[in-house]
Amino acid sequence: MSPFVPVALHWRLLTTHCVAVFADARPIVSFYRRRWTIEQLFRVMKTQSFDIKAATMEDVTAFENLVAAVGCCRWCTNATGGPGDH
């Protein structure tokens, strides 16, 4: 097979949500897509680039600002196709 020919994928999403017809599936897939984005953000915050678990701050506002900055960095690298775009 040529490396330039795309191969079709058949995806199955296992969920506890009720899906009877294709129209029911669209919002469920959207939900899981957003959840996956959040999971990837948490992965970056905890293990890659930013070791958020090691941050020790007594000021809650400072910690919230750090978390917001990490989120912005992750979003920016995805939006520009940078290192966070896996």
MARRO-203189 format. One record per residue: x, y, z of N, C-alpha, C, CB in turn; residue in one letter. Coordinates in Angstrom, 3 decimals, m for minus. Glycine has a CB too. Example, Ala and Ser with C-alpha at 12.3 -4.5 7.8 and 13.67 -1.06 7.14 Angstrom:
<rs>
<r n_xx="13.190" n_yy="m5.690" n_zz="7.800" ca_xx="12.300" ca_yy="m4.500" ca_zz="7.800" c_xx="13.200" c_yy="m3.300" c_zz="7.800" cb_xx="11.308" cb_yy="m4.473" cb_zz="9.046" resn="A"/>
<r n_xx="12.850" n_yy="m2.250" n_zz="7.080" ca_xx="13.670" ca_yy="m1.060" ca_zz="7.140" c_xx="12.900" c_yy="0.030" c_zz="7.870" cb_xx="14.084" cb_yy="m0.598" cb_zz="5.725" resn="S"/>
</rs>
This chain:
<rs>
<r n_xx="0.852" n_yy="m1.185" n_zz="0.000" ca_xx="0.000" ca_yy="0.000" ca_zz="0.000" c_xx="0.892" c_yy="1.241" c_zz="0.000" cb_xx="m0.966" cb_yy="0.002" cb_zz="1.232" resn="M"/>
<r n_xx="0.535" n_yy="2.207" n_zz="m0.778" ca_xx="1.292" ca_yy="3.451" ca_zz="m0.868" c_xx="1.187" c_yy="4.228" c_zz="0.440" cb_xx="0.790" cb_yy="4.308" cb_zz="m2.046" resn="S"/>
<r n_xx="2.291" n_yy="4.867" n_zz="0.882" ca_xx="2.220" ca_yy="5.637" ca_zz="2.134" c_xx="1.348" c_yy="6.887" c_zz="2.017" cb_xx="3.616" cb_yy="6.040" cb_zz="2.570" resn="P"/>
<r n_xx="0.945" n_yy="7.235" n_zz="0.820" ca_xx="0.147" ca_yy="8.446" ca_zz="0.611" c_xx="m1.354" c_yy="8.171" c_zz="0.543" cb_xx="0.587" cb_yy="9.131" cb_zz="m0.658" resn="F"/>
<r n_xx="m1.738" n_yy="6.915" n_zz="0.596" ca_xx="m3.156" ca_yy="6.559" ca_zz="0.545" c_xx="m3.686" c_yy="6.464" c_zz="1.971" cb_xx="m3.377" cb_yy="5.214" cb_zz="m0.225" resn="V"/>
<r n_xx="m4.662" n_yy="7.310" n_zz="2.325" ca_xx="m5.199" ca_yy="7.224" ca_zz="3.684" c_xx="m5.974" c_yy="5.930" c_zz="3.894" cb_xx="m6.101" cb_yy="8.423" cb_zz="3.977" resn="P"/>
<r n_xx="m5.856" n_yy="5.392" n_zz="5.074" ca_xx="m6.565" ca_yy="4.171" ca_zz="5.429" c_xx="m7.741" c_yy="4.559" c_zz="6.308" cb_xx="m5.626" cb_yy="3.147" cb_zz="6.152" resn="V"/>
<r n_xx="m8.909" n_yy="4.082" n_zz="5.941" ca_xx="m10.104" ca_yy="4.387" ca_zz="6.720" c_xx="m10.054" c_yy="3.648" c_zz="8.052" cb_xx="m11.382" cb_yy="4.010" cb_zz="5.936" resn="A"/>
<r n_xx="m10.493" n_yy="4.321" n_zz="9.096" ca_xx="m10.561" ca_yy="3.723" ca_zz="10.419" c_xx="m12.017" c_yy="3.539" c_zz="10.814" cb_xx="m9.817" cb_yy="4.590" cb_zz="11.458" resn="L"/>
<r n_xx="m12.262" n_yy="2.503" n_zz="11.535" ca_xx="m13.601" ca_yy="2.255" ca_zz="12.063" c_xx="m13.511" c_yy="2.354" c_zz="13.577" cb_xx="m14.162" cb_yy="0.850" cb_zz="11.608" resn="H"/>
<r n_xx="m14.097" n_yy="3.391" n_zz="14.129" ca_xx="m14.021" ca_yy="3.647" ca_zz="15.561" c_xx="m15.253" c_yy="3.131" c_zz="16.269" cb_xx="m13.847" cb_yy="5.132" cb_zz="15.831" resn="W"/>
<r n_xx="m15.056" n_yy="2.647" n_zz="17.476" ca_xx="m16.156" ca_yy="2.282" ca_zz="18.362" c_xx="m15.926" c_yy="3.007" c_zz="19.683" cb_xx="m16.251" cb_yy="0.716" cb_zz="18.566" resn="R"/>
<r n_xx="m16.943" n_yy="3.671" n_zz="20.134" ca_xx="m16.863" ca_yy="4.389" ca_zz="21.395" c_xx="m17.798" c_yy="3.699" c_zz="22.387" cb_xx="m17.235" cb_yy="5.905" cb_zz="21.216" resn="L"/>
<r n_xx="m17.217" n_yy="3.162" n_zz="23.432" ca_xx="m18.022" ca_yy="2.509" ca_zz="24.462" c_xx="m18.439" c_yy="3.563" c_zz="25.472" cb_xx="m17.235" cb_yy="1.345" cb_zz="25.154" resn="L"/>
<r n_xx="m19.715" n_yy="3.625" n_zz="25.751" ca_xx="m20.245" ca_yy="4.637" ca_zz="26.653" c_xx="m21.434" c_yy="4.093" c_zz="27.424" cb_xx="m20.644" cb_yy="5.893" cb_zz="25.879" resn="T"/>
<r n_xx="m21.711" n_yy="4.715" n_zz="28.537" ca_xx="m22.898" ca_yy="4.343" ca_zz="29.309" c_xx="m24.099" c_yy="5.186" c_zz="28.902" cb_xx="m22.632" cb_yy="4.497" cb_zz="30.812" resn="T"/>
<r n_xx="m23.883" n_yy="6.165" n_zz="28.027" ca_xx="m24.979" ca_yy="7.011" ca_zz="27.560" c_xx="m25.828" c_yy="6.258" c_zz="26.541" cb_xx="m24.435" cb_yy="8.317" cb_zz="26.946" resn="H"/>
<r n_xx="m27.104" n_yy="6.562" n_zz="26.531" ca_xx="m28.027" ca_yy="5.908" ca_zz="25.605" c_xx="m27.873" c_yy="6.500" c_zz="24.203" cb_xx="m29.488" cb_yy="6.054" cb_zz="26.097" resn="C"/>
<r n_xx="m27.563" n_yy="5.643" n_zz="23.227" ca_xx="m27.413" ca_yy="6.062" ca_zz="21.836" c_xx="m28.225" c_yy="5.096" c_zz="20.988" cb_xx="m25.897" cb_yy="6.090" cb_zz="21.391" resn="V"/>
<r n_xx="m29.320" n_yy="5.589" n_zz="20.432" ca_xx="m30.182" ca_yy="4.743" ca_zz="19.607" c_xx="m29.966" c_yy="4.984" c_zz="18.117" cb_xx="m31.639" cb_yy="4.983" cb_zz="19.959" resn="A"/>
<r n_xx="m29.690" n_yy="6.227" n_zz="17.758" ca_xx="m29.479" ca_yy="6.578" ca_zz="16.347" c_xx="m28.243" c_yy="7.468" c_zz="16.249" cb_xx="m30.739" cb_yy="7.301" cb_zz="15.743" resn="V"/>
<r n_xx="m27.771" n_yy="7.668" n_zz="15.023" ca_xx="m26.563" ca_yy="8.453" ca_zz="14.789" c_xx="m26.662" c_yy="9.851" c_zz="15.390" cb_xx="m26.289" cb_yy="8.551" cb_zz="13.302" resn="F"/>
<r n_xx="m27.825" n_yy="10.467" n_zz="15.294" ca_xx="m28.007" ca_yy="11.818" ca_zz="15.840" c_xx="m27.775" c_yy="11.849" c_zz="17.354" cb_xx="m29.417" cb_yy="12.335" cb_zz="15.518" resn="A"/>
<r n_xx="m28.063" n_yy="10.751" n_zz="18.028" ca_xx="m27.802" ca_yy="10.668" ca_zz="19.472" c_xx="m26.303" c_yy="10.610" c_zz="19.761" cb_xx="m28.500" cb_yy="9.436" cb_zz="20.072" resn="D"/>
<r n_xx="m25.548" n_yy="10.062" n_zz="18.835" ca_xx="m24.118" ca_yy="9.857" ca_zz="19.053" c_xx="m23.311" c_yy="11.148" c_zz="18.949" cb_xx="m23.591" cb_yy="8.853" cb_zz="18.060" resn="A"/>
<r n_xx="m23.751" n_yy="12.071" n_zz="18.129" ca_xx="m22.961" ca_yy="13.289" ca_zz="17.895" c_xx="m22.651" c_yy="14.064" c_zz="19.180" cb_xx="m23.697" cb_yy="14.196" cb_zz="16.930" resn="R"/>
<r n_xx="m23.631" n_yy="14.367" n_zz="20.042" ca_xx="m23.286" ca_yy="15.092" ca_zz="21.270" c_xx="m22.414" c_yy="14.264" c_zz="22.219" cb_xx="m24.554" cb_yy="15.520" cb_zz="21.988" resn="P"/>
<r n_xx="m22.572" n_yy="12.950" n_zz="22.199" ca_xx="m21.756" ca_yy="12.090" ca_zz="23.053" c_xx="m20.297" c_yy="12.140" c_zz="22.589" cb_xx="m22.289" cb_yy="10.629" cb_zz="23.035" resn="I"/>
<r n_xx="m20.080" n_yy="12.046" n_zz="21.295" ca_xx="m18.722" ca_yy="12.125" ca_zz="20.751" c_xx="m18.120" c_yy="13.490" c_zz="21.070" cb_xx="m18.724" cb_yy="11.875" cb_zz="19.219" resn="V"/>
<r n_xx="m18.903" n_yy="14.539" n_zz="20.948" ca_xx="m18.428" ca_yy="15.891" ca_zz="21.277" c_xx="m18.022" c_yy="15.971" c_zz="22.750" cb_xx="m19.524" cb_yy="16.946" cb_zz="20.966" resn="S"/>
<r n_xx="m18.827" n_yy="15.382" n_zz="23.612" ca_xx="m18.525" ca_yy="15.361" ca_zz="25.038" c_xx="m17.186" c_yy="14.670" c_zz="25.300" cb_xx="m19.648" cb_yy="14.657" cb_zz="25.813" resn="F"/>
<r n_xx="m16.988" n_yy="13.493" n_zz="24.704" ca_xx="m15.754" ca_yy="12.756" ca_zz="24.922" c_xx="m14.551" c_yy="13.462" c_zz="24.293" cb_xx="m15.883" cb_yy="11.350" cb_zz="24.362" resn="Y"/>
<r n_xx="m14.759" n_yy="14.157" n_zz="23.196" ca_xx="m13.676" ca_yy="14.926" ca_zz="22.584" c_xx="m13.206" c_yy="16.026" c_zz="23.538" cb_xx="m14.136" cb_yy="15.538" cb_zz="21.239" resn="R"/>
<r n_xx="m14.158" n_yy="16.729" n_zz="24.151" ca_xx="m13.793" ca_yy="17.773" ca_zz="25.116" c_xx="m13.120" c_yy="17.168" c_zz="26.341" cb_xx="m15.037" cb_yy="18.575" cb_zz="25.541" resn="R"/>
<r n_xx="m13.639" n_yy="16.040" n_zz="26.788" ca_xx="m13.039" ca_yy="15.388" ca_zz="27.952" c_xx="m11.604" c_yy="14.972" c_zz="27.647" cb_xx="m13.872" cb_yy="14.161" cb_zz="28.379" resn="R"/>
<r n_xx="m11.340" n_yy="14.447" n_zz="26.455" ca_xx="m10.002" ca_yy="14.039" ca_zz="26.079" c_xx="m9.049" c_yy="15.240" c_zz="26.090" cb_xx="m10.018" cb_yy="13.377" cb_zz="24.697" resn="W"/>
<r n_xx="m9.521" n_yy="16.391" n_zz="25.649" ca_xx="m8.710" ca_yy="17.604" ca_zz="25.676" c_xx="m8.325" c_yy="17.950" c_zz="27.110" cb_xx="m9.466" cb_yy="18.777" cb_zz="25.025" resn="T"/>
<r n_xx="m9.272" n_yy="17.856" n_zz="28.014" ca_xx="m9.000" ca_yy="18.148" ca_zz="29.422" c_xx="m8.015" c_yy="17.128" c_zz="29.995" cb_xx="m10.313" cb_yy="18.149" cb_zz="30.242" resn="I"/>
<r n_xx="m8.189" n_yy="15.863" n_zz="29.654" ca_xx="m7.271" ca_yy="14.827" ca_zz="30.144" c_xx="m5.850" c_yy="15.094" c_zz="29.655" cb_xx="m7.738" cb_yy="13.426" cb_zz="29.686" resn="E"/>
<r n_xx="m5.716" n_yy="15.537" n_zz="28.408" ca_xx="m4.391" ca_yy="15.845" ca_zz="27.877" c_xx="m3.777" c_yy="17.045" c_zz="28.599" cb_xx="m4.471" cb_yy="16.120" cb_zz="26.369" resn="Q"/>
<r n_xx="m4.597" n_yy="18.034" n_zz="28.928" ca_xx="m4.109" ca_yy="19.187" ca_zz="29.689" c_xx="m3.597" c_yy="18.731" c_zz="31.054" cb_xx="m5.227" cb_yy="20.248" cb_zz="29.856" resn="L"/>
<r n_xx="m4.346" n_yy="17.880" n_zz="31.734" ca_xx="m3.915" ca_yy="17.375" ca_zz="33.039" c_xx="m2.615" c_yy="16.583" c_zz="32.914" cb_xx="m5.011" cb_yy="16.496" cb_zz="33.664" resn="F"/>
<r n_xx="m2.496" n_yy="15.795" n_zz="31.837" ca_xx="m1.274" ca_yy="15.016" ca_zz="31.623" c_xx="m0.071" c_yy="15.943" c_zz="31.503" cb_xx="m1.400" cb_yy="14.135" cb_zz="30.360" resn="R"/>
<r n_xx="m0.212" n_yy="17.004" n_zz="30.733" ca_xx="0.885" ca_yy="17.954" ca_zz="30.562" c_xx="1.200" c_yy="18.649" c_zz="31.880" cb_xx="0.539" cb_yy="18.993" cb_zz="29.482" resn="V"/>
<r n_xx="0.165" n_yy="19.028" n_zz="32.601" ca_xx="0.375" ca_yy="19.736" ca_zz="33.862" c_xx="1.088" c_yy="18.856" c_zz="34.886" cb_xx="m0.960" cb_yy="20.215" cb_zz="34.426" resn="M"/>
<r n_xx="0.808" n_yy="17.560" n_zz="34.874" ca_xx="1.347" ca_yy="16.678" ca_zz="35.903" c_xx="2.688" c_yy="16.061" c_zz="35.534" cb_xx="0.369" cb_yy="15.591" cb_zz="36.192" resn="K"/>
<r n_xx="2.885" n_yy="15.699" n_zz="34.282" ca_xx="4.062" ca_yy="14.896" ca_zz="33.951" c_xx="4.981" c_yy="15.516" c_zz="32.917" cb_xx="3.630" cb_yy="13.573" cb_zz="33.467" resn="T"/>
<r n_xx="4.464" n_yy="16.255" n_zz="31.982" ca_xx="5.299" ca_yy="16.805" ca_zz="30.925" c_xx="5.541" c_yy="18.280" c_zz="31.162" cb_xx="4.657" cb_yy="16.585" cb_zz="29.556" resn="Q"/>
<r n_xx="6.661" n_yy="18.750" n_zz="30.784" ca_xx="7.005" ca_yy="20.172" ca_zz="30.776" c_xx="6.785" c_yy="20.876" c_zz="32.108" cb_xx="6.213" cb_yy="20.866" cb_zz="29.727" resn="S"/>
<r n_xx="5.600" n_yy="20.757" n_zz="32.671" ca_xx="5.254" ca_yy="21.426" ca_zz="33.920" c_xx="5.012" c_yy="20.349" c_zz="34.976" cb_xx="3.992" cb_yy="22.351" cb_zz="33.747" resn="F"/>
<r n_xx="5.735" n_yy="20.422" n_zz="36.050" ca_xx="5.531" ca_yy="19.463" ca_zz="37.137" c_xx="4.674" c_yy="20.139" c_zz="38.198" cb_xx="6.900" cb_yy="18.969" cb_zz="37.740" resn="D"/>
<r n_xx="3.387" n_yy="20.284" n_zz="37.895" ca_xx="2.482" ca_yy="21.056" ca_zz="38.746" c_xx="2.370" c_yy="20.441" c_zz="40.141" cb_xx="1.097" cb_yy="21.147" cb_zz="38.100" resn="I"/>
<r n_xx="2.559" n_yy="19.116" n_zz="40.250" ca_xx="2.477" ca_yy="18.471" ca_zz="41.560" c_xx="3.597" c_yy="18.938" c_zz="42.491" cb_xx="2.531" cb_yy="16.953" cb_zz="41.401" resn="K"/>
<r n_xx="4.728" n_yy="19.315" n_zz="41.916" ca_xx="5.866" ca_yy="19.733" ca_zz="42.729" c_xx="5.758" c_yy="21.194" c_zz="43.178" cb_xx="7.154" cb_yy="19.530" cb_zz="41.954" resn="A"/>
<r n_xx="4.807" n_yy="21.919" n_zz="42.618" ca_xx="4.652" ca_yy="23.328" ca_zz="42.992" c_xx="4.109" c_yy="23.420" c_zz="44.413" cb_xx="3.712" cb_yy="24.068" cb_zz="41.998" resn="A"/>
<r n_xx="4.820" n_yy="24.148" n_zz="45.249" ca_xx="4.359" ca_yy="24.354" ca_zz="46.620" c_xx="4.123" c_yy="25.840" c_zz="46.830" cb_xx="5.386" cb_yy="23.799" cb_zz="47.655" resn="T"/>
<r n_xx="2.875" n_yy="26.182" n_zz="47.009" ca_xx="2.486" ca_yy="27.571" ca_zz="47.214" c_xx="1.444" c_yy="27.622" c_zz="48.309" cb_xx="1.949" cb_yy="28.208" cb_zz="45.906" resn="M"/>
<r n_xx="1.588" n_yy="28.586" n_zz="49.164" ca_xx="0.601" ca_yy="28.748" ca_zz="50.223" c_xx="m0.514" c_yy="29.688" c_zz="49.803" cb_xx="1.262" cb_yy="29.262" cb_zz="51.486" resn="E"/>
<r n_xx="m0.240" n_yy="30.517" n_zz="48.810" ca_xx="m1.230" ca_yy="31.476" ca_zz="48.326" c_xx="m2.079" c_yy="30.816" c_zz="47.240" cb_xx="m0.539" cb_yy="32.765" cb_zz="47.783" resn="D"/>
<r n_xx="m3.346" n_yy="30.623" n_zz="47.515" ca_xx="m4.244" ca_yy="29.951" ca_zz="46.580" c_xx="m4.331" c_yy="30.710" c_zz="45.255" cb_xx="m5.640" cb_yy="29.805" cb_zz="47.197" resn="V"/>
<r n_xx="m4.383" n_yy="32.022" n_zz="45.313" ca_xx="m4.481" ca_yy="32.825" ca_zz="44.090" c_xx="m3.248" c_yy="32.625" c_zz="43.214" cb_xx="m4.649" cb_yy="34.318" cb_zz="44.435" resn="T"/>
<r n_xx="m2.082" n_yy="32.567" n_zz="43.811" ca_xx="m0.853" ca_yy="32.344" ca_zz="43.039" c_xx="m0.889" c_yy="30.980" c_zz="42.357" cb_xx="0.389" cb_yy="32.450" cb_zz="43.951" resn="A"/>
<r n_xx="m1.381" n_yy="29.965" n_zz="43.069" ca_xx="m1.485" ca_yy="28.628" ca_zz="42.485" c_xx="m2.497" c_yy="28.620" c_zz="41.345" cb_xx="m1.882" cb_yy="27.598" cb_zz="43.556" resn="F"/>
<r n_xx="m3.633" n_yy="29.283" n_zz="41.524" ca_xx="m4.634" ca_yy="29.372" ca_zz="40.455" c_xx="m4.044" c_yy="30.053" c_zz="39.228" cb_xx="m5.881" cb_yy="30.137" cb_zz="40.939" resn="E"/>
<r n_xx="m3.247" n_yy="31.099" n_zz="39.440" ca_xx="m2.600" ca_yy="31.793" ca_zz="38.322" c_xx="m1.614" c_yy="30.879" c_zz="37.604" cb_xx="m1.878" cb_yy="33.053" cb_zz="38.820" resn="N"/>
<r n_xx="m0.880" n_yy="30.065" n_zz="38.362" ca_xx="0.052" ca_yy="29.118" ca_zz="37.764" c_xx="m0.696" c_yy="28.104" c_zz="36.901" cb_xx="0.863" cb_yy="28.399" cb_zz="38.854" resn="L"/>
<r n_xx="m1.780" n_yy="27.566" n_zz="37.428" ca_xx="m2.570" ca_yy="26.598" ca_zz="36.676" c_xx="m3.132" c_yy="27.237" c_zz="35.406" cb_xx="m3.711" cb_yy="26.040" cb_zz="37.547" resn="V"/>
<r n_xx="m3.604" n_yy="28.481" n_zz="35.500" ca_xx="m4.118" ca_yy="29.183" ca_zz="34.324" c_xx="m3.011" c_yy="29.400" c_zz="33.296" cb_xx="m4.737" cb_yy="30.530" cb_zz="34.728" resn="A"/>
<r n_xx="m1.814" n_yy="29.752" n_zz="33.755" ca_xx="m0.689" ca_yy="29.974" ca_zz="32.836" c_xx="m0.299" c_yy="28.684" c_zz="32.120" cb_xx="0.523" cb_yy="30.536" cb_zz="33.597" resn="A"/>
<r n_xx="m0.283" n_yy="27.580" n_zz="32.858" ca_xx="0.031" ca_yy="26.286" ca_zz="32.249" c_xx="m1.025" c_yy="25.941" c_zz="31.195" cb_xx="0.110" cb_yy="25.170" cb_zz="33.332" resn="V"/>
<r n_xx="m2.293" n_yy="26.170" n_zz="31.522" ca_xx="m3.371" ca_yy="25.914" ca_zz="30.564" c_xx="m3.223" c_yy="26.758" c_zz="29.315" cb_xx="m4.722" cb_yy="26.179" cb_zz="31.203" resn="G"/>
<r n_xx="m2.867" n_yy="28.019" n_zz="29.481" ca_xx="m2.667" ca_yy="28.907" ca_zz="28.321" c_xx="m1.501" c_yy="28.428" c_zz="27.472" cb_xx="m2.421" cb_yy="30.359" cb_zz="28.781" resn="C"/>
<r n_xx="m0.426" n_yy="27.998" n_zz="28.115" ca_xx="0.734" ca_yy="27.490" ca_zz="27.366" c_xx="0.351" c_yy="26.264" c_zz="26.557" cb_xx="1.896" cb_yy="27.151" cb_zz="28.319" resn="C"/>
<r n_xx="m0.402" n_yy="25.373" n_zz="27.164" ca_xx="m0.847" ca_yy="24.165" ca_zz="26.457" c_xx="m1.733" c_yy="24.535" c_zz="25.279" cb_xx="m1.601" cb_yy="23.219" cb_zz="27.412" resn="R"/>
<r n_xx="m2.660" n_yy="25.443" n_zz="25.485" ca_xx="m3.564" ca_yy="25.862" ca_zz="24.416" c_xx="m2.781" c_yy="26.523" c_zz="23.289" cb_xx="m4.638" cb_yy="26.824" cb_zz="24.958" resn="W"/>
<r n_xx="m1.838" n_yy="27.393" n_zz="23.639" ca_xx="m1.054" ca_yy="28.098" ca_zz="22.616" c_xx="m0.219" c_yy="27.146" c_zz="21.783" cb_xx="m0.151" cb_yy="29.130" cb_zz="23.264" resn="C"/>
<r n_xx="0.384" n_yy="26.142" n_zz="22.407" ca_xx="1.199" ca_yy="25.214" ca_zz="21.632" c_xx="0.334" c_yy="24.357" c_zz="20.729" cb_xx="2.030" cb_yy="24.331" cb_zz="22.555" resn="T"/>
<r n_xx="m0.889" n_yy="24.043" n_zz="21.148" ca_xx="m1.801" ca_yy="23.303" ca_zz="20.273" c_xx="m2.279" c_yy="24.173" c_zz="19.127" cb_xx="m2.998" cb_yy="22.777" cb_zz="21.064" resn="N"/>
<r n_xx="m2.598" n_yy="25.431" n_zz="19.405" ca_xx="m3.134" ca_yy="26.315" ca_zz="18.382" c_xx="m2.102" c_yy="26.619" c_zz="17.303" cb_xx="m3.621" cb_yy="27.606" cb_zz="19.011" resn="A"/>
<r n_xx="m0.829" n_yy="26.606" n_zz="17.659" ca_xx="0.214" ca_yy="26.949" ca_zz="16.694" c_xx="0.904" c_yy="25.726" c_zz="16.134" cb_xx="1.232" cb_yy="27.852" cb_zz="17.329" resn="T"/>
<r n_xx="0.481" n_yy="24.542" n_zz="16.553" ca_xx="1.125" ca_yy="23.332" ca_zz="16.072" c_xx="2.490" c_yy="23.128" c_zz="16.701" cb_xx="1.253" cb_yy="23.373" cb_zz="14.572" resn="G"/>
<r n_xx="2.669" n_yy="23.686" n_zz="17.896" ca_xx="3.945" ca_yy="23.603" ca_zz="18.582" c_xx="4.134" c_yy="22.280" c_zz="19.280" cb_xx="4.073" cb_yy="24.715" cb_zz="19.570" resn="G"/>
<r n_xx="5.044" n_yy="22.251" n_zz="20.255" ca_xx="5.408" ca_yy="21.010" ca_zz="20.914" c_xx="4.255" c_yy="20.285" c_zz="21.579" cb_xx="6.441" cb_yy="21.280" cb_zz="21.915" resn="P"/>
<r n_xx="3.205" n_yy="20.980" n_zz="21.979" ca_xx="2.093" ca_yy="20.330" ca_zz="22.654" c_xx="1.127" c_yy="19.657" c_zz="21.710" cb_xx="1.361" cb_yy="21.317" cb_zz="23.479" resn="G"/>
<r n_xx="1.363" n_yy="19.754" n_zz="20.418" ca_xx="0.438" ca_yy="19.212" ca_zz="19.432" c_xx="0.813" c_yy="17.768" c_zz="19.102" cb_xx="0.436" cb_yy="20.078" cb_zz="18.154" resn="D"/>
<r n_xx="0.258" n_yy="16.821" n_zz="19.855" ca_xx="0.594" ca_yy="15.400" ca_zz="19.680" c_xx="m0.490" c_yy="14.721" c_zz="18.909" cb_xx="0.802" cb_yy="14.699" cb_zz="21.030" resn="H"/>
</rs>
